[in-house]
Amino acid sequence: MKEIGANSTRDYHTIIIGAGATGLALANMLAASGLPCLVLERELSPAPSFRNSRAIGIMPPSLAILDRYGIAEPLLRFGVRVHGAVAHGRRCVIGRITLERLTHRFPFVLSLPQAVTESVLAECLAKSRSAEVRRGMEFIGLRERDDCVEARVRNLAAGAIETFRARYLAGCDGMHSAVRESAGLRFRGGIYPVSFCMADYTDRTGWGDEAHFFFTERGLLESFPLPGGRRRWNVSRRPHGPTEAENFLAREVRRRCGIGLKPADRVFQAFYRVYHYRVERYYRGRVLLAGDAAHIMSPIGGQGMNTGFADAEAAALLLTRDANGEKAFDVYHACRSTAARAARRRAALAMLAGTLRGRFFSALRNSLLWIFLRALSKKIPGYCTMLTIPWADPAIRYRDRIGRTAGGKPEHSK
């Protein structure tokens, strides 16, 4: 295979590997400061909006983060604002969660397929003169020098290996991160003993913008509104259950909540397993990790992508200062690992509560939920929307800490 020397046509401040939600958010944030960045993505084209969209909820802290960079407004135009949720038991409503009373600028969860979110992020980035996105570029290795990082990539269209150079490199390339592997950072975790089936259907429930959760003896059923008059259904299942039948989800929805879904209304259906992983360290030298490259958690609760958005801003605050030095990167590691640990614990608790099966355990869980929803009614909305996650919005304390470790005056959020 032909190899091309270091690309010298442009000096980049940061190379970002991965054009997912975290990578594109980071690129937008760096571009807002006028820093030249290059996003390299293996896939030749983005996935259609109905695929690769397990994450559909953008939490209030993430909307506040994205709003600082002019990204929240276009997302709000596309998404559905979920102002509340209803929890159902076997025969009755356990309780309701109302988000409208949150003391936050965005008192709701924005429901939007991840692929649409990524499309909006890409369109915003395309307006910048500081950022460049190149697709069909497979990262294969890196080499760190005293004042820069070199990224070796395989140009899938040209059949050649190219080298790009920048001051920093950010690995936002997902669970199977090649950047993480090249940097020698260990990724520890495992797989939950449960799997899920999700599907999008035309919404004929009449539930409007409410989310609904059914805690049943057969397991959890989740239902969220989506743009375009659709609704996402998500059901837990045994990992080694019956063959994945074409009508599996519709059958389980009828069994767990009594609603019949029409085959003609289905947009797509997918089965998936759930993992939990964490990286031992968020950086090495001039290379840092963000998003799923650094942490994987249960999708129940919608915290994975949102933790990635906070990673992106924390990384941007670090990189825009050129805060080279172990102390500054240590702050990034400490803050983001603390936030991810809290999010993973909450996701694991939600996974446990949602996947209990059988009449006894289901009744016990639902009784506890009934008590919690009443005794902690004022705290639960903030808990469910990640407002109580440490460092969920990195703009203030984190910015000041980076300023001190970088030897400069701390900036203040807009």
Rosetta blueprint (number, residue, H / E / L):
1 M L
2 K E
3 E E
4 I E
5 G E
6 A E
7 N L
8 S L
9 T L
10 R L
11 D L
12 Y E
13 H E
14 T E
15 I E
16 I E
17 I E
18 G L
19 A L
20 G L
21 A H
22 T H
23 G H
24 L H
25 A H
26 L H
27 A H
28 N H
29 M H
30 L H
31 A H
32 A H
33 S L
34 G L
35 L L
36 P L
37 C E
38 L E
39 V E
40 L E
41 E E
42 R L
43 E L
44 L L
45 S L
46 P L
47 A L
48 P L
49 S L
50 F L
51 R L
52 N L
53 S L
54 R L
55 A L
56 I L
57 G E
58 I E
59 M L
60 P H
61 P H
62 S H
63 L H
64 A H
65 I H
66 L H
67 D H
68 R L
69 Y L
70 G L
71 I L
72 A H
73 E H
74 P H
75 L H
76 L H
77 R H
78 F H
79 G L
80 V E
81 R E
82 V E
83 H L
84 G E
85 A E
86 V E
87 A E
88 H E
89 G L
90 R L
91 R L
92 C L
93 V E
94 I E
95 G E
96 R E
97 I E
98 T E
99 L L
100 E L
101 R L
102 L L
103 T L
104 H L
105 R L
106 F L
107 P L
108 F L
109 V E
110 L E
111 S E
112 L L
113 P L
114 Q H
115 A H
116 V H
117 T H
118 E H
119 S H
120 V H
121 L H
122 A H
123 E H
124 C H
125 L H
126 A H
127 K L
128 S L
129 R L
130 S L
131 A E
132 E E
133 V E
134 R E
135 R E
136 G L
137 M E
138 E E
139 F E
140 I E
141 G E
142 L E
143 R E
144 E E
145 R L
146 D L
147 D L
148 C L
149 V E
150 E E
151 A E
152 R E
153 V E
154 R E
155 N E
156 L L
157 A L
158 A L
159 G L
160 A E
161 I E
162 E E
163 T E
164 F E
165 R E
166 A E
167 R E
168 Y E
169 L E
170 A E
171 G E
172 C L
173 D L
174 G L
175 M L
176 H L
177 S L
178 A H
179 V H
180 R H
181 E H
182 S H
183 A H
184 G L
185 L L
186 R L
187 F E
188 R E
189 G E
190 G E
191 I E
192 Y E
193 P E
194 V E
195 S E
196 F E
197 C E
198 M E
199 A E
200 D E
201 Y E
202 T E
203 D L
204 R L
205 T L
206 G L
207 W L
208 G L
209 D L
210 E E
211 A E
212 H E
213 F E
214 F E
215 F E
216 T E
217 E L
218 R L
219 G E
220 L E
221 L E
222 E E
223 S E
224 F E
225 P E
226 L E
227 P L
228 G L
229 G L
230 R E
231 R E
232 R E
233 W E
234 N E
235 V E
236 S E
237 R E
238 R L
239 P L
240 H L
241 G L
242 P L
243 T L
244 E L
245 A L
246 E L
247 N L
248 F H
249 L H
250 A H
251 R H
252 E H
253 V H
254 R H
255 R H
256 R H
257 C H
258 G L
259 I L
260 G L
261 L L
262 K L
263 P H
264 A H
265 D H
266 R E
267 V E
268 F E
269 Q E
270 A E
271 F E
272 Y E
273 R E
274 V E
275 Y E
276 H E
277 Y E
278 R E
279 V E
280 E L
281 R L
282 Y L
283 Y E
284 R E
285 G L
286 R L
287 V E
288 L E
289 L E
290 A L
291 G H
292 D H
293 A H
294 A L
295 H E
296 I E
297 M L
298 S L
299 P L
300 I L
301 G L
302 G L
303 Q L
304 G H
305 M H
306 N H
307 T H
308 G H
309 F H
310 A H
311 D H
312 A H
313 E H
314 A H
315 A H
316 A H
317 L H
318 L H
319 L H
320 T L
321 R L
322 D L
323 A L
324 N L
325 G L
326 E H
327 K H
328 A H
329 F H
330 D H
331 V H
332 Y H
333 H H
334 A H
335 C H
336 R H
337 S H
338 T H
339 A H
340 A H
341 R H
342 A H
343 A H
344 R H
345 R H
346 R H
347 A H
348 A H
349 L H
350 A H
351 M H
352 L H
353 A H
354 G H
355 T H
356 L L
357 R L
358 G L
359 R H
360 F H
361 F H
362 S H
363 A H
364 L H
365 R H
366 N H
367 S H
368 L H
369 L H
370 W H
371 I H
372 F H
373 L H
374 R H
375 A H
376 L L
377 S L
378 K L
379 K L
380 I H
381 P H
382 G H
383 Y H
384 C H
385 T L
386 M L
387 L L
388 T L
389 I L
390 P L
391 W L
392 A L
393 D L
394 P L
395 A L
396 I L
397 R H
398 Y H
399 R H
400 D H
401 R H
402 I H
403 G H
404 R H
405 T H
406 A H
407 G L
408 G L
409 K L
410 P L
411 E L
412 H L
413 S L
414 K L
